């Protein structure tokens, strides 16, 4: 009876230890029963149910609370969560259920070791569900990680959450995301008072749009800079969209935390009224080594009128070791600050592949001049967004400068084309020449929200020729059906473009039909973002033709994606399925053998039976982890950019050497021909034809041959072998 009760309790409440309940019995019997329960607990621990026995716990709580058992919850957890090895319990999966049923599911998590994260963004949680969440936090199981991401909560939840953390001194909570919840200063202060007691500190803290003021920010900042624990543990800090919180003197506590050596990888202070001149002084002292993501959008550069700009901006960007993304949009960045930023990147030898967003900074002519002078040196920049900066009069020279930046692969220029037609035509021709240049490194171009209208035809015509662009965004240009026809013609010839974004272009069903017909002959375009604004307008006037065209576009895209499905992935999938079938077959055989041995009471056989159960459990877990391993290998082994970069540089170097060789040979041949036929060679037409046209044609053929051989053909072979 004791053995049965022990096994049942351990199955239903995996984090319990029923052996400790045996207290009021004779000593000799107590020792025997404790030994028995210890063996059973060890056996149960080695054979947990699906997702840590969640369904059994949930069923027991339903019985205890006299509530109906919802089979949908049990089926989803046992079949979907378990199969995909998901550790995040998503309340959205059950948001259609009654709040009391959802609350019981959350209550079951309080006794569960499997799930480490609760996700409930933008879900309005009832009082019952919030109550169970606070109960969970007050007795959190001994798991390594527990993350809480919630939304739709009120002020009192943050206070109750703080109280729950106070009761559970050894909580394993390390990630908190309460963004979009109006917990205000009272909630932030209550949490701040308890977060300092977390034994391992915090890794992830997101309090975006929580309606706090400078007072709440000051209290939180004092907590961060009061303990070295947060400097060592905190990697993700998001305090964005809390306006005016960094205006007062209390912001100095946050700056003090940032200026000390810390572990931050992700920092988002956008729309907090943070003065950038002061902030960069702190960043240059403490955030140069690990920071990867920095978002400072919609902040003033300074709260006071200053003539000079601190050189801490240059120091930060010259010393940073891991930056991958920097957003300074809508910050009215002074030209001198922009110059220091680019100069810092120019001297930085650690960075590469940086995404830099300088959109809507009102840079104008002075900013354009700074970019022209320094962009070529800032080789760390891979993606640059300078849209909506009033560059109209400087676009021609700016495009020429950007074209010489060989590290640049993604460029956004939209919103800078409000100029007269002649000047606009000149700029668009420059951009067309840029994307058709064989040495152009651009792979992505955006001219969205520029209202180019018929001017867009110049770029679309260039798209139909030789261009290396893989992504193009032409949204918000009012190209109409005529522009759609031009786009269709370009797509018939283009073999490089993989992704197209086009919306708000006043395209009707006729334009969609032209593009659909063109895609029947295009086998390389794989992604077209749905132009919802144009589709809505077109559907009202001609629903049948619009529906037919969109259906054809989708069919062509599906065909293209299927065609490019990697042969290696197909082979992996086949091997994975074969392996799983083999293991499942062996598991069934072992299971049948164990069922036959169940009546066996021989003591010597019990150890072998337990070993067999362990093997069976490990085999099933291996089947679950196999797809995850393949996916991890696929995502981590991306050598594409690295290989392309090396082969492109190699092709350029070899081309240069062969070009010099061809020119030297041509000069020797001209001298020989001049000695034999001096009168013929003296004719200007013959001389120009031999020295210019023939030689330049050979140079072009050499370049095309080397690029085709090395970059296009060899690249695929190398990447396939590396995979």
C-alpha positions in Angstrom: 0.0 0.0 0.0 2.8 2.4 0.9 4.6 1.6 -2.4 1.4 2.3 -4.4 0.7 5.6 -2.6 4.4 6.7 -3.0 4.4 5.9 -6.8 1.0 7.7 -7.2 2.0 10.9 -5.4 5.4 11.0 -7.2 3.7 10.6 -10.5 1.1 13.3 -9.9 3.4 15.8 -8.0 6.9 15.2 -9.5 8.6 17.7 -7.2 7.3 16.0 -4.0 9.1 13.5 -1.8 6.4 11.2 -0.3 9.1 9.3 1.7 9.3 12.3 4.1 5.6 11.8 5.2 6.3 8.6 7.0 6.9 9.7 10.6 4.5 8.1 13.1 5.4 4.5 12.8 7.7 2.1 14.7 11.4 2.6 14.0 12.1 -0.8 12.4 9.1 -0.5 10.0 10.0 3.1 9.3 13.5 2.1 8.0 12.1 -0.6 5.7 9.4 1.8 4.3 11.9 4.6 3.8 14.2 2.3 1.9 11.2 1.1 -0.2 10.0 4.6 -1.0 13.5 5.8 -1.8 13.8 3.0 -4.4 10.4 3.9 -5.9 11.1 7.6 -6.0 14.4 6.9 -7.8 12.6 4.7 -10.3 9.9 7.4 -10.9 12.4 10.1 -11.3 14.1 8.1 -14.0 10.8 7.6 -15.9 8.9 11.0 -15.8 5.7 11.3 -17.8 5.3 13.6 -20.8 6.4 17.2 -20.0 7.3 16.3 -16.4 3.9 14.6 -15.8 1.9 17.8 -16.3 -1.3 16.0 -17.4 -1.4 13.8 -14.2 -0.9 16.9 -12.0 -3.6 18.8 -13.9 -6.1 15.9 -13.7 -5.5 15.6 -9.9 -6.1 19.3 -9.4 -9.3 19.0 -11.5 -10.5 16.3 -9.1 -9.5 18.2 -6.0 -11.3 21.4 -7.2 -14.3 19.4 -8.5 -13.7 20.9 -12.0 -14.2 19.2 -15.4 -11.0 17.7 -16.9 -10.4 19.5 -20.3 -8.9 16.9 -22.6 -7.7 19.6 -25.0 -5.2 20.8 -22.5 -3.9 17.3 -21.8 -3.7 16.4 -25.6 -1.9 19.6 -26.5 0.7 19.1 -23.8 1.3 15.3 -24.3 1.3 15.5 -28.1 2.4 18.9 -29.3 4.5 20.4 -26.4 6.2 17.0 -25.8 6.9 16.2 -29.4 8.6 19.6 -30.0 10.4 19.7 -26.7 8.8 23.0 -25.9 9.6 24.4 -22.4 7.5 27.5 -22.8 3.8 27.2 -21.7 1.8 29.6 -24.0 -1.4 30.7 -22.4 -2.6 31.9 -25.9 -3.0 28.2 -26.8 -5.8 27.9 -24.3 -7.1 31.5 -24.3 -10.5 30.4 -25.7 -11.2 28.3 -22.6 -13.0 29.5 -19.5 -10.8 31.5 -17.1 -11.2 28.9 -14.3 -10.0 26.1 -16.6 -7.0 28.2 -17.6 -6.3 29.0 -14.0 -6.1 25.3 -13.1 -3.7 24.7 -16.0 -1.4 27.4 -14.5 -1.8 25.9 -11.1 -0.4 22.6 -12.4 2.8 24.5 -13.4 3.4 25.2 -9.7 4.3 21.5 -9.2 6.1 21.0 -12.6 9.8 20.7 -13.4 9.5 20.7 -17.2 8.2 24.1 -18.1 10.6 27.0 -17.6 8.7 29.9 -19.2 5.2 31.3 -19.2 4.1 33.4 -22.2 1.0 35.5 -22.2 1.7 38.7 -24.1 -1.4 40.8 -25.0 -3.7 38.4 -23.1 -6.1 39.8 -20.6 -5.7 37.5 -17.7 -8.5 37.0 -15.2 -8.1 37.4 -11.4 -8.1 33.6 -11.0 -5.2 33.2 -13.5 -3.2 36.1 -11.9 -3.7 34.5 -8.5 -2.3 31.2 -9.7 0.7 33.1 -11.2 1.5 34.7 -7.9 1.1 31.3 -6.2 3.6 29.8 -8.7 6.1 32.5 -8.0 5.8 32.0 -4.2 6.7 28.3 -4.5 8.5 28.0 -7.8 9.8 24.5 -8.4 13.5 23.9 -8.3 14.1 24.4 -12.0 17.2 26.0 -13.5 15.3 28.7 -15.4 11.8 30.3 -15.1 10.8 33.2 -17.4 7.6 35.2 -17.1 6.4 37.2 -20.0 3.0 38.7 -19.4 0.6 41.4 -20.6 -2.8 42.8 -19.8 -1.9 42.9 -16.1 -2.9 45.7 -13.6 -0.9 47.6 -11.0 -1.9 45.2 -8.1 -0.3 42.2 -9.9 3.1 43.7 -9.8 2.6 44.4 -6.0 1.4 40.8 -5.4 4.3 39.5 -7.5 6.7 41.4 -5.3 5.1 39.9 -2.3 5.4 36.4 -3.7 9.1 36.9 -4.4 9.5 38.1 -0.8 7.9 34.8 0.5 10.1 32.6 -1.8 13.6 33.7 -0.9 15.4 31.2 -3.2 13.3 31.8 -6.3 14.9 30.8 -9.6 13.2 33.6 -11.5 15.7 35.2 -13.8 13.7 36.8 -16.7 10.8 39.3 -16.3 8.9 40.9 -19.1 6.0 43.1 -18.0 6.0 45.3 -21.0 2.7 47.0 -22.1 1.3 46.7 -18.5 0.4 49.9 -16.7 2.1 48.9 -13.4 3.2 52.5 -12.9 5.7 53.7 -10.3 4.1 51.8 -7.5 4.5 48.4 -9.2 8.1 49.2 -10.4 9.1 50.3 -6.9 7.6 47.3 -5.2 9.4 44.9 -7.7 12.6 46.8 -7.3 12.6 46.3 -3.6 12.4 42.5 -4.0 14.5 41.9 -7.1 17.6 42.6 -5.1 16.9 39.4 -3.1 17.1 37.1 -6.1 20.0 34.8 -5.3 21.4 34.7 -8.9 20.3 38.2 -10.0 18.4 38.9 -13.2 19.3 38.0 -16.8 16.4 39.7 -18.7 14.4 42.7 -17.6 11.8 44.3 -19.9 9.7 47.2 -18.6 8.7 48.9 -21.8 5.5 51.0 -21.8 4.7 50.5 -18.2 3.7 54.1 -17.4 6.5 54.7 -15.0 7.9 58.2 -14.4 11.4 59.4 -13.4 10.6 58.4 -9.8 10.2 54.7 -10.7 13.2 54.8 -13.0 15.3 56.2 -10.2 14.3 53.5 -7.8 15.0 50.8 -10.3 18.3 52.3 -11.3 19.5 52.6 -7.7 18.8 48.8 -7.4 20.9 48.1 -10.5 23.9 50.1 -9.4 23.7 49.0 -5.7 24.9 45.4 -6.3 27.7 43.8 -8.4 25.3 40.9 -8.9 23.3 42.7 -11.5 26.5 43.9 -13.3 27.5 40.2 -13.7 24.0 38.7 -14.5 22.0 41.3 -16.4 22.3 40.8 -20.2 19.0 42.2 -21.5 17.6 45.6 -20.4 14.6 47.2 -22.1 13.1 50.4 -20.5 11.8 51.9 -23.8 8.7 53.9 -24.4 8.6 55.5 -20.9 8.8 59.2 -21.9 10.6 61.7 -19.6 11.9 59.0 -17.3 15.6 60.0 -17.9 15.2 63.7 -17.7 15.8 64.3 -14.0 19.0 63.9 -11.9 17.8 60.4 -10.8 18.8 59.2 -14.3 22.4 59.4 -13.0 21.9 56.2 -11.2 21.3 54.4 -14.5 24.3 56.1 -16.1 26.4 55.0 -13.2 25.3 51.4 -13.7 26.1 51.6 -17.4 29.5 53.2 -16.8 30.6 50.3 -14.6 31.8 47.0 -16.1 28.7 45.1 -16.9 27.4 42.1 -19.0 24.7 43.9 -21.1 24.2 42.5 -24.6 20.9 44.1 -25.4 20.0 47.7 -24.3 16.9 49.5 -25.4 16.4 53.1 -24.1 14.3 54.4 -27.0 11.8 57.1 -26.3 12.9 57.7 -22.7 14.1 61.3 -23.2 17.6 60.0 -22.6 20.4 62.6 -23.4 22.7 60.9 -25.8 25.7 63.1 -25.1 25.6 62.0 -21.4 24.8 58.4 -22.2 27.7 57.8 -24.5 30.1 58.9 -21.8 28.8 56.0 -19.7 28.6 53.5 -22.6 32.2 54.2 -23.5 33.3 53.3 -20.0 31.3 50.1 -19.3 29.5 48.8 -22.4 32.2 48.4 -25.0 33.0 44.7 -24.7 29.7 42.7 -24.7 27.0 45.1 -26.0 25.5 43.8 -29.3 22.1 45.5 -29.6 21.7 49.3 -28.9 18.4 51.1 -29.5 18.4 54.8 -28.7 15.7 56.0 -31.1 13.5 59.0 -30.5 15.7 60.6 -27.9 17.3 64.2 -27.8 21.0 64.5 -28.3 21.2 66.8 -25.3 19.0 68.6 -22.8 21.1 71.7 -23.0 22.5 73.9 -25.8 26.1 72.9 -26.4 28.6 74.0 -29.0 31.0 71.1 -28.9 30.3 67.4 -29.0 32.0 65.0 -26.5 34.5 62.6 -28.1 33.0 59.7 -26.0 30.9 58.8 -29.1 34.1 58.1 -31.1 35.6 56.2 -28.1 32.6 54.0 -27.8 32.4 53.1 -31.5 36.1 52.6 -31.8 36.4 50.3 -28.8 33.1 48.2 -29.2 33.8 44.5 -29.8 30.4 42.9 -30.5 28.0 45.5 -31.9 25.6 44.2 -34.5 22.7 46.7 -34.4 22.6 50.4 -33.5 19.4 52.5 -33.9 19.7 56.3 -33.7 16.7 57.2 -35.8 14.7 60.4 -34.9 17.5 61.7 -32.7 18.5 64.9 -34.7 22.1 63.8 -34.6 24.5 66.8 -35.0 26.9 66.5 -38.0 29.9 66.6 -35.6 28.5 63.6 -33.7 27.9 61.7 -36.9 31.5 62.4 -38.0 32.8 61.1 -34.7 30.6 58.0 -35.0 31.9 57.2 -38.5 35.5 58.0 -37.5 35.2 55.6 -34.5 33.9 52.8 -36.8 36.7 53.5 -39.3 39.4 52.8 -36.6 37.6 49.7 -35.2 39.1 46.5 -36.3 36.8 44.2 -34.3 33.4 44.9 -35.8 31.8 43.6 -39.0 28.3 43.2 -40.2 26.9 46.2 -38.3 23.3 47.4 -38.9 23.1 51.2 -38.5 19.8 53.1 -38.6 20.1 56.9 -39.0 16.7 57.5 -40.5 14.7 60.7 -39.8 17.7 62.5 -38.1 17.4 65.7 -40.2 21.0 65.3 -41.3 20.5 67.4 -44.6 23.5 68.7 -46.6 25.9 68.8 -43.7 25.2 65.2 -42.7 25.4 64.1 -46.4 28.9 65.7 -46.6 30.0 63.9 -43.5 28.8 60.5 -44.9 30.5 61.1 -48.2 33.8 61.8 -46.5 33.8 58.9 -44.1 31.5 56.1 -45.2 34.2 54.5 -47.3 36.4 54.0 -44.3 33.7 52.6 -42.0 34.0 49.0 -43.3 32.2 47.6 -40.2 28.8 48.8 -41.6 26.9 46.1 -43.5 23.4 47.7 -43.4 22.7 51.4 -43.5 19.3 53.2 -43.2 19.5 57.0 -44.1 16.0 57.4 -45.3 14.0 60.6 -44.7 17.0 62.9 -44.0 16.4 65.7 -46.5 19.3 64.7 -48.7 17.6 65.8 -51.9 20.2 68.2 -53.3 23.1 65.9 -52.3 21.7 62.5 -53.5 23.9 62.3 -56.7 27.2 62.6 -54.9 25.9 60.6 -51.9 25.0 57.7 -54.1 28.4 57.7 -55.8 30.1 57.7 -52.3 27.9 54.8 -51.1 28.8 52.9 -54.2 32.4 52.9 -53.3 31.7 51.3 -49.9 32.5 47.6 -50.6 31.2 46.4 -47.2 27.7 47.8 -47.7 25.1 45.1 -48.5 21.8 46.7 -47.4 20.8 50.3 -48.1 17.6 52.3 -47.4 17.3 55.6 -49.2 13.6 56.3 -49.1 12.1 59.7 -48.4 15.0 61.7 -49.9 13.6 62.3 -53.4 11.5 65.5 -53.1 13.3 67.3 -56.0 12.7 68.6 -59.5 12.2 66.1 -62.3 15.6 66.6 -64.0 17.5 66.2 -60.8 15.4 63.2 -59.8 16.1 61.5 -63.2 19.8 62.1 -62.7 19.7 60.5 -59.2 17.7 57.5 -60.3 20.1 56.9 -63.2 22.9 57.0 -60.7 21.2 54.4 -58.5 20.4 52.3 -61.6 24.1 52.4 -62.6 25.1 51.5 -59.0 22.9 48.3 -58.8 24.1 47.2 -62.3 27.8 47.6 -61.5 29.4 44.2 -61.6 31.5 45.2 -58.5 28.5 46.4 -56.6 28.1 44.6 -53.2 24.6 45.8 -52.5 22.2 42.9 -52.0 19.2 44.8 -50.6 17.8 48.2 -51.6 14.8 50.2 -50.2 13.3 53.3 -51.8 10.0 53.0 -50.0 7.7 56.0 -49.3 9.5 58.2 -52.0 6.5 58.8 -54.3 8.6 58.3 -57.4 5.6 57.5 -59.7 6.9 57.2 -63.3 10.5 57.8 -62.1 10.4 54.3 -60.7 10.5 53.0 -64.3 14.2 53.8 -64.4 15.0 51.5 -61.5 12.6 48.8 -62.7 14.3 48.9 -66.1 17.7 48.4 -64.4 16.2 45.5 -62.4 15.6 43.7 -65.7 19.3 43.8 -66.5 22.3 42.5 -64.7 21.9 43.4 -61.0 23.0 41.6 -57.9 20.1 42.7 -55.8 18.4 39.9 -53.8 15.9 42.2 -51.9 14.0 45.2 -53.1 11.4 47.4 -51.3 9.5 49.8 -53.6 6.4 50.4 -51.3 4.7 53.8 -51.2 5.8 55.0 -54.7 2.4 55.2 -56.6 3.7 53.3 -59.6 0.2 52.3 -60.7 -0.6 49.6 -63.3 2.0 51.0 -65.7 4.7 50.6 -63.1 3.4 47.1 -62.4 3.8 46.2 -66.1 7.4 47.5 -66.0 8.0 45.4 -62.9 6.5 42.4 -64.6 8.9 42.8 -67.6 11.8 43.1 -65.2 10.9 40.0 -63.4 10.8 38.0 -66.6 14.6 38.6 -67.1 15.8 38.9 -63.5 17.4 35.8 -62.0 18.8 37.3 -58.8 15.9 38.8 -56.9 14.7 36.7 -54.0 12.4 39.1 -52.0 10.1 41.9 -53.2 8.1 44.3 -51.0 5.6 46.5 -52.8 2.5 48.1 -51.3 0.7 51.5 -51.4 1.4 51.8 -55.2 -2.2 52.1 -56.5 -2.0 48.8 -58.3 -5.3 47.3 -59.5 -6.3 43.8 -60.6 -4.8 44.5 -64.0 -1.4 45.2 -62.5 -1.5 42.1 -60.3 -2.4 40.0 -63.3 0.6 41.3 -65.2 3.0 40.4 -62.3 1.3 37.0 -62.0 1.8 36.2 -65.7 5.5 37.3 -65.4 6.1 35.1 -62.4 5.2 32.1 -64.5 8.6 32.7 -66.3 10.5 33.6 -63.2 11.9 30.7 -61.2 14.0 32.5 -58.6 11.8 35.0 -56.7 10.8 33.3 -53.5 9.0 35.9 -51.3 6.6 38.7 -52.1 5.1 40.6 -49.1 1.4 40.9 -49.6 0.5 44.5 -50.6 -2.5 44.7 -48.3 -3.5 48.3 -49.0 -3.5 47.8 -52.8 -5.2 44.4 -52.5 -8.0 45.9 -50.4 -8.6 48.6 -52.9 -8.4 46.3 -55.9 -10.7 43.7 -54.3 -13.5 46.2 -53.9 -13.5 47.1 -57.6 -12.7 43.7 -59.2 -12.7 40.8 -56.6 -12.6 37.9 -59.1 -9.6 39.0 -61.1 -7.7 40.1 -58.0 -8.3 36.8 -56.3 -7.2 34.9 -59.5 -4.0 36.9 -59.8 -3.0 36.6 -56.2 -3.7 32.9 -56.3 -1.4 32.5 -59.4 1.3 34.6 -57.7 1.2 32.4 -54.6 1.4 29.3 -56.7 4.5 30.5 -58.6 6.2 31.5 -55.3 5.4 28.0 -53.8 6.9 26.4 -56.9 10.1 28.5 -56.6 10.5 27.8 -52.9 10.0 24.1 -53.5 12.5 24.1 -56.3 15.2 25.7 -54.1 14.5 23.3 -51.2 18.0 22.1 -50.3 18.9 18.7 -51.4 20.9 18.2 -48.2 17.8 19.0 -46.1 15.8 16.3 -48.0 18.6 13.8 -47.3 18.7 14.7 -43.6 14.9 14.4 -43.3 15.0 10.9 -44.9 17.8 9.8 -42.6 15.9 11.2 -39.6 12.7 9.4 -40.4 14.6 6.1 -41.0 16.4 6.4 -37.7 13.2 7.2 -35.8 11.4 4.2 -37.3 14.2 1.9 -36.4 14.3 3.2 -32.8 10.5 3.0 -32.4 10.5 -0.6 -33.6 13.2 -1.6 -31.1 11.3 0.2 -28.3 8.1 -1.7 -29.0 10.1 -5.0 -28.9 11.6 -4.0 -25.6 8.3 -2.9 -24.2 6.7 -6.3 -25.1 9.5 -8.1 -23.4 9.1 -6.0 -20.2 5.4 -6.7 -20.1 6.1 -10.4 -20.1 8.6 -10.0 -17.2 6.3 -7.9 -15.0 5.0 -10.9 -13.0 8.6 -12.0 -12.4 9.5 -11.6 -8.7 13.1 -12.8 -8.8 15.2 -10.1 -7.0 18.2 -10.5 -9.4 16.0 -9.6 -12.4 14.7 -6.3 -10.9 18.0 -4.5 -11.5 17.9 -5.5 -15.2 14.3 -4.5 -15.5 15.1 -1.0 -14.1 18.0 -0.7 -16.5 15.7 -1.7 -19.4 13.2 1.0 -18.4 16.1 3.6 -18.4 17.1 2.5 -21.8 13.5 2.7 -23.1 13.1 6.2 -21.7 16.5 7.4 -23.1 15.6 6.0 -26.5 12.3 7.9 -26.6 13.9 11.1 -25.5 16.6 10.7 -28.2 13.8 10.6 -30.9 12.5 13.9 -29.5 15.8 15.6 -29.6 16.9 14.4 -33.1 14.9 17.1 -35.1 16.1 19.8 -32.7 19.7 18.7 -33.3 19.3 18.9 -37.1 17.6 22.3 -36.8 20.4 23.6 -34.6 23.0 22.3 -37.0 21.2 23.9 -39.9 20.9 27.3 -38.3 24.4 27.4 -36.8 26.3 26.1 -39.9 25.6 29.1 -42.1 28.9 29.7 -43.9 27.3 31.5 -46.9 28.3 35.2 -46.2 31.8 34.1 -45.1 32.4 32.0 -48.2 30.9 34.7 -50.6 33.1 37.4 -49.1 36.3 35.4 -49.5 35.5 34.2 -53.0 34.5 37.7 -54.1 37.7 39.2 -52.9 39.7 36.4 -54.5 37.9 36.9 -57.8 38.6 40.7 -57.6 42.3 40.0 -56.9 42.8 37.5 -59.7 40.9 39.8 -62.1 43.2 42.6 -61.2 46.3 40.5 -62.0 44.9 39.2 -65.3 43.9 42.7 -66.3 47.5 44.0 -65.8 48.8 41.0 -67.7 46.3 41.6 -70.6 47.3 45.3 -70.7 51.0 44.5 -70.8 50.5 41.9 -73.6 48.4 44.4 -75.6 51.2 47.0 -75.4 53.8 44.4 -76.6 51.5 43.4 -79.4 50.9 47.0 -80.4 54.7 47.6 -80.6 55.2 44.5 -82.8 52.3 45.5 -85.1 53.7 49.0 -85.2 57.1 47.8 -86.4 55.5 45.6 -89.2 52.6 47.8 -90.2 53.5 51.4 -89.0 51.1 53.2 -91.4 48.1 51.1 -90.5 48.7 51.4 -86.8 49.1 55.2 -87.1 45.5 55.5 -88.1 43.6 56.7 -85.0 40.5 54.4 -85.7 42.6 51.3 -85.9 44.7 52.2 -82.9 41.7 53.0 -80.7 40.0 49.8 -81.8 43.0 47.6 -80.9 44.0 49.4 -77.7 40.6 50.2 -76.2 37.7 48.1 -77.6 39.5 44.8 -77.9 41.4 45.0 -74.6 38.3 46.3 -72.6 36.3 43.4 -74.1 38.9 40.9 -72.9 39.0 42.5 -69.5 35.2 42.2 -69.2 35.2 38.6 -70.3 37.9 37.8 -67.8 36.0 39.4 -65.0 32.7 37.7 -65.9 34.5 34.3 -66.3 36.2 34.5 -62.9 33.1 35.8 -61.0 31.0 33.0 -62.6 33.5 30.3 -61.9 34.5 31.3 -58.3 31.6 33.2 -56.8 28.6 31.5 -58.5 29.6 28.0 -59.3 32.3 27.2 -56.7 30.4 28.9 -53.9 27.5 26.4 -54.1 29.9 23.4 -54.1 31.9 24.7 -51.1 28.8 25.6 -49.0 27.2 22.2 -49.7 30.4 20.4 -48.6 30.7 22.5 -45.5 27.1 21.7 -44.5 
